[in-house]
């Protein structure tokens, strides 16, 4: 374990940041999809298998019998981020699905502009889901960077 912690801090930070950025990017794309319970259930079904596959991915890809050429570690981090997308998206999407559908329309009809609706309506409503999704994504991104560093340890 001490040899894992001796891995370059720049390597760990760079790959954790890359994984987190890919998670947020893919999460934003998922949130742009039409909000429906079906999409929520699909993400829920993919959440645990995607997380396990993201954790197992460095060991799977850096096996010489499976991949004769070594894959690029940055690409592995991006793929891990895509696989972790439901971790960020599920709490936010769950909050959006539980919100009353008339809320935004009522605020618009009462004269609230776009910025007022975002700051006074949507941010307080999504605060818990965003905090949970972001903190879980940060924790898993750091874990994925350590998994990648552990698998690349002989090469470092």
MOFENMO-V592146 format. One record per helix or strand of 3 or more residues. SS is the DSSP state (a for helix, b for strand). FROM is the first residue (numbers start at 1). TO is the last residue. Records with the same first field share a line. If there is no record, write none. Layout:
# MOFENMO-V592146
SS: FROM-TO  FROM-TO
This chain:
# MOFENMO-V592146
a: 2-5  9-32  37-61  73-83  85-98  103-109  114-152
